[in-house]
Amino acid sequence: MAIVEEKPRIQSLDSLRGLALLGIFLVNMISFHSPYLYYNPFEWWDAAQDFQNYRWIDIFVQASFYPLFAMMFGFGVAMQRESAMGRGMSYTLIGVRRFSFLLFIGIIHAFLIWSGDILINYAVLGFLLLLFLRLSGKTLIIIGSSLLFIPTVFLGVLSLLMAKVDPTGVVLWTDIMGINQSMAAYGSGSFMEITAQRWTDWLVTNGPDSVIFQLITIFPHLLIGAGAQKLNVFSRWSERPKWAMMTFISFFLTGVILKSLPYVVEPNLAYVLIQDFIGGPLLAISYAALVIALGKWKYADKIGKPFASVGRMSLTNYLLQSVIGTLIFYHYGLGFYGQITLTTGVWLVLAIFAAQVVLSELWLSKLKRGPMESLWRKVTYLTK
């Protein structure tokens, strides 16, 4: 089968992927070393330094980098479709193979490595995205923005009204049983007990009732990213860095204000919902705009290159982060689950990510793409 030729890589796009991976790793690390699914984080980190670190991660990172990564995923899918069409090929079968492989890897990742996997979600929603790719860029962005903000604003207003009527109905809670089960399984359990706990944790965020939730929190970002590629938003902003900088400033300030609400007003479900699902995407867009705005700065290439190297091997590095994280904390590894501070976790992220930068640059100095990326491409295009 003919392979779709790749366009010359744009470093800023790879830098965005690498930056998103760092942000995702900072958030995922909390789940690697503690039962994050089951406790109220505003009460869990009682040490002052830990809470300060959690606060800046919560405001500037949490729920802001997975939308950025999802937008880049949609952007990449639209770019691949454009390349296929340019060679007179149908992208549908290519996309089906691509997302089928991603689904397979996601299942292995979720149930044998770490339950917080996002690849299954991307694969399933990728199949759905194929049905929308014929639409214009403008239509994709309108649909994506509508799916993202209309339900979220409605739920946010509804939650605020509920908070006024019955404040106890939006209180953040701690699941003591869930915490104890996680500590027992990951801290001292066998591989089979840990695998059973992975399944339990995965169902917490991916049960049948989560389908609609993912359609209004993850899928819209894929649509927006695909629409942005069709409209050449990246090129337009690159040519007009002042527009990109204005977008960064306005979206960043609005996003930070919304994401600070639980700390300024009250840490309840109503403000957390607004924080994550309205403020988070706004910050994601602002980060993308900033990277694009700085693209022609004379030091941009040097600063962005380390992130770009990681971003070019995003699938490999994402999986590697999970392997390393779980081997450090789970009982079949070093067994440090529940035994470190959040601050230590932040330093671990920075150290591991720095190592990934070095390894990625060494690998890419010899080969064109990462090991998982190479395998993914072979399966997608049926090549040896």
WOVEN-V961274 format. One record per backbone hydrogen bond with DSSP energy under -0.5 kcal/mol. NH is the residue of the N-H (numbers start at 1). CO is the residue of the C=O. If there is no record, write none. Layout:
BEGIN
nh->[NH/NH]
co->[CO/CO]
END
This chain:
BEGIN
nh->[11/13/14/15/16/17/18/19/20/21/22/23/24/25/26/27/28/29/30/30/31/31/32/33/34/36/38/39/41/43/44/45/46/51/52/53/54/55/56/57/58/59/60/61/62/64/65/68/69/70/71/72/73/74/75/76/77/78/79/80/81/82/83/84/85/86/87/87/88/89/94/95/96/97/98/99/100/101/102/103/104/105/106/107/108/109/110/111/112/113/114/117/122/123/124/125/126/127/128/129/130/131/131/132/133/135/140/141/142/143/144/145/146/147/148/149/150/151/152/153/154/155/156/157/158/159/160/161/162/163/164/165/166/169/170/171/172/175/176/179/180/181/182/183/184/185/186/187/187/188/189/194/195/196/197/198/199/200/201/202/203/204/205/205/206/207/210/211/214/215/216/216/217/218/219/221/222/223/224/225/226/227/228/229/230/231/232/233/236/237/238/239/240/243/244/245/246/247/248/249/250/251/252/253/254/255/256/257/258/259/260/261/263/264/265/266/268/269/272/273/274/275/276/277/278/279/280/282/283/284/285/286/287/288/289/290/291/292/293/294/295/297/300/303/304/305/306/307/308/309/310/311/312/313/313/314/317/318/319/320/321/322/323/324/325/326/327/328/329/330/331/333/334/335/336/337/338/339/345/346/347/348/349/350/351/352/353/354/355/356/357/358/359/360/361/362/363/364/365/366/366/367/374/375/376/377/378/379/380/381/382/383]
co->[9/10/10/11/12/13/14/15/16/17/18/19/20/21/22/23/24/25/26/27/27/28/28/29/30/34/35/35/39/40/40/41/44/47/48/49/50/51/52/53/54/55/56/57/57/61/61/64/65/66/67/68/69/70/71/72/73/74/75/76/77/78/79/80/81/82/83/84/85/84/90/91/92/93/94/95/96/97/98/99/100/101/102/103/104/105/106/107/108/109/109/114/118/119/120/121/122/123/124/125/126/127/128/129/129/132/136/137/138/139/140/141/142/143/144/145/146/146/148/149/150/151/152/153/154/155/156/157/158/159/160/161/162/166/167/168/267/38/174/175/176/177/178/179/180/181/182/182/183/184/185/190/191/192/193/194/195/196/197/198/199/200/201/202/202/203/207/208/210/211/212/213/213/214/214/218/218/219/220/221/222/223/224/225/226/227/229/228/232/233/234/235/236/240/240/241/242/243/244/245/246/247/248/249/250/251/252/253/254/255/256/258/260/260/261/261/266/170/268/269/270/271/272/273/274/274/275/278/279/280/281/282/283/284/285/286/287/288/289/290/292/294/297/299/300/301/302/303/304/305/306/307/308/309/310/311/313/314/315/316/317/318/319/320/321/322/323/324/325/326/186/330/327/330/328/329/33/336/341/342/343/344/345/346/347/348/349/350/351/352/353/354/355/356/357/358/359/360/361/362/363/363/370/371/372/373/374/375/376/377/378/378]
END
